[in-house]
Amino acid sequence: MEIKVNFLDKLRLEAKFDDFTVIADQPIRYKGDGSAPGPFDYFLASSALCAAYFVKLYCNTRNIPTENIRLSQNNIVDPENRYAQIFKIQVELPADISEKDRQGILRSIERCTVKKVVQEGPQFVIEEVESLDADAQALLTLNPDAEAATYILGKDLPLEKTIANMSGLLAGLGIKIEIASWRNIIPNVWSLHIRDAHSPMCFTNGKGATKESALASALGEYIERLSNNHFYAGSFWGEDIANAEFVHYPNEKWFKPGKKDALPKEILDAYSLAIYNPDKELRGSHLIDTNSGNTERGICSLPFVRQSDGATVYFPSNLIENLFASNGMSAGNTLAEAQVQCLSEIFERAVKREILEGEIALPDVQQDVLAKYPGILAGIQGLEEQGFPVLVKDASLGGQYPVMCVTLMNPRTGGVFASFGAHPSFEVALERSLTELLQGRSFEGLNDLPQPTFVSQAVTEPNNFVEHFIDSSGVVSWRFFSAKADYEFVEWDFSGRGENSNADEAATLFGILADLGKESYMAVYDQLGATACRILVPGYSEVYPVEDLIWDNTNKALLFRSDILNLHQLDDDALEDLLDRLENNELDDYSDIATLIGIEFDENTVWGQLTVLELKLLIHLALEQLEDAQDLTQAFLQYNDNSVERGLFYQALNVVLEVTLDDELELADYENNFRRMFGNERMDAAIGSVNGSVRFYGLTPTSMKLEGLDRHQRLIDSYKKLHVARSKFSGAGH
């Protein structure tokens, strides 16, 4: 984690990381003001807080109340060496906690991350640099031996060369990558989380049988998502980029809707139109780009090559963003390698959907076949030893598709997790199924898995597939576990041979799609210095329902974005109009404004937690529509899970509204005790919100220029690095 420090007045310091700011000072005896804890005090507190976190985690997973558990830490200083200290952590437990759980709680503290880092002894590297921002790869700490050459199935270059190339590319773009976490809880299964230190919203997870393969996986996914602009999907990219020569890619084209908002004839083709506009309800306005919001330019469309005949077809960027999420994108050492990865994931998700929604029972992989892969068996045994039964299934549907499945059962909670993996190699597909299962997960994290069901509707419901797509945490049918399989086991093999194995495998996978009667379209993105691609298979590789283009399109942001960001400048008529749109566009009252308008607000601010309901409430207050405001205040208090501070403000507001709207009550009779209950600052805000002297309490003013929105500005900074690279690439005559 990158922590930037600013020097304030006197001895005060400000540390900024992610969306947080921490102030440190020194005691008066050390010439400070004593206005905040000192740096060493924060260090001491961190280990106590970390220990308490693991106690809380242990208790939460076992439904043990923590109200009567107390924890303290004392540091005992050696009188002859003040740097030699003992941290004594003591826990007071209620009498009704069992001996097993008492020992479990003490063992949980042993897992404290702060404790382990201190015990390991961190290394400190202190150096001068010309620019903190230019030191782009300082936090990528795994440096494989450059002389080594470790080849794994599916990669056209050794892992060491792959990691070096990708790390160098990111450094060249000025992106500082940090490894935020590693996990290796069973043999031969590694995962890690990497992110942009400046813009931590840009992150990926990697997985593999070794540290190096997991890092290569994470870096590859990071470059794939950069190349396909996935980190920035759904977000507003600012007015500068919206009016730039290009918004997404130099080869994009903009087409104006026709008469009566008809679709431009230049976009899509007959095959895809039959899928995306079957009832002729899709209009041009449905396809306006969400990221730029530039309705004057028309529909931003990206060129894709139709694989059946090589023709170029333009797909609206809005359509891709709304329907495909991250499905069908990949990066590789070569185009063929990227294609294989891309197509494998398309098959993995499509076949998973067919199996789960069809409640298909899969055949077990025979033990003599599993025995061929001792590394994978060791990982499975590691899970079994921890008390998690594991089922290894052939998901090829009789040898049709290169897909495998590893399913974990949690007898402690009754939950299950069906993890799928795909690749032309049986072994690689099986390994991916296992590593996907534990990507970023701890054993405690396996306690949150949903329970299977015999209710078919719960399995086939569209959002269930979305949950499976995001992190495989959706619901699975009990029918999936039947011992009577719907298909025979096949030890399939779609892998290629020789120097052109990836090219052969890509051709095989494209051939499967062609045999299914599916048309596929590909775009290649190499402007950033890496080879990445995106493949669309209409009617097959979408994540979200096609109907979302009409009924739940992300570009509904354009109805609200400008007015919400300019909220403090709107007059009453404009507020009434905004309120009308919020009421009449089928929005979920509890959906968040950040997602609605595509802005990365700081999650710790009122903007970051603002819902549609709360925004409507504040507008009613600004318009002095107090009865409507009271109704929404009571709804907020009943169902909202906002911060304690915000909840107390609305409690104060509610009683002020109750008194104000009651003809028989006078606020002056209650104000003194209201102030004793809620405090002067909170009551000033509540009374001011009712009498009109305070508007939109807690929402700091901003505008379409995005001033004050540091988190979002960091996201745009990240995107601008790609924009500059693409501009240079285009200007060089490519």
Helices and strands as residue ranges (DSSP letters): E 4-7, E 13-17, E 20-24, G 28-30, H 39-61, E 70-78, E 81-92, H 99-110, H 113-120, H 159-172, E 177-186, E 189-196, E 203-208, H 211-227, G 230-232, H 238-242, E 253-255, G 259-261, H 270-276, G 284-287, E 299-306, E 312-316, H 317-324, E 329-332, H 335-357, H 367-370, H 374-385, E 390-394, E 403-410, E 415-422, H 426-437, G 444-448, H 456-460, H 462-471, G 478-481, H 501-515, E 521-525, E 531-536, H 548-551, G 554-559, H 561-565, G 567-569, H 572-583, H 593-597, H 606-609, H 612-622, H 626-639, H 644-660, H 667-678, H 680-691, H 710-731
